[in-house]
Amino acid sequence: LAAAALDARQCACTQIVPGLESHYRWKGTLECSRELLVVFKTRRALVRALERTVSRLHPYEVPQFVVIPIEGGSKAYLAWIDAETRPVKTPPPGPNHRARVGGGGPASTS
């Protein structure tokens, strides 16, 4: 989950907290499970995309997904979250760039 969200730039950071014991009712039965808590640091605009990623990859039928708004924080940290969750812009080719023509495979010789 953490790697997929980071690779997709849906979050700037994940924190994985091991050793949780969850007690809950599931389909009429009291359950107890050892679990990990994963905290994703992201922007409000990315919450739904992140939720889709978690739901798609998580082994549970109904994974826990809650949003806790950030009410404040250091300007530098919040700017870092913002920067790390923006799409990466590919720089334009440099002056020595040669455009490839054809299929991209080795050149054939006749």
C-alpha positions, 0 to 999 in steps of 0.5 A, spaced: 500 500 500 505 504 502 509 503 495 503 504 491 501 510 494 508 513 494 509 511 486 503 514 484 504 520 488 498 520 492 502 521 498 508 524 500 510 520 506 507 513 509 508 511 516 507 504 518 505 502 525 506 495 527 503 491 533 496 493 533 490 489 536 484 490 533 477 488 536 471 489 532 464 486 530 464 483 523 458 479 520 455 478 526 461 475 530 466 478 535 473 478 531 480 480 534 486 481 529 493 483 529 494 489 524 498 494 522 496 502 522 498 505 515 498 513 516 498 517 509 500 524 509 497 527 503 493 533 500 485 533 500 485 533 493 488 526 492 484 523 498 479 519 493 484 517 489 488 514 495 482 511 497 481 507 491 488 505 491 487 502 498 481 499 496 484 495 490 490 493 494 488 491 501 486 484 502 480 486 507 473 486 504 472 493 507 479 496 509 479 502 514 480 508 511 479 515 515 481 522 513 483 526 519 484 533 516 491 537 518 489 543 521 496 546 521 503 544 521 510 547 520 510 551 513 516 547 511 513 541 512 506 542 509 510 545 503 514 539 502 507 534 502 504 539 497 511 538 492 511 531 493 504 530 491 504 534 485 506 530 478 513 530 476 514 535 470 519 531 465 524 536 463 525 538 456 530 534 452 537 538 452 541 540 446 545 534 445 538 530 445 537 526 438 530 524 437 529 516 435 526 514 429 523 507 428 521 502 432 526 503 438 530 497 437 537 496 434 539 499 427 538 493 422 544 493 417 543 490 410 
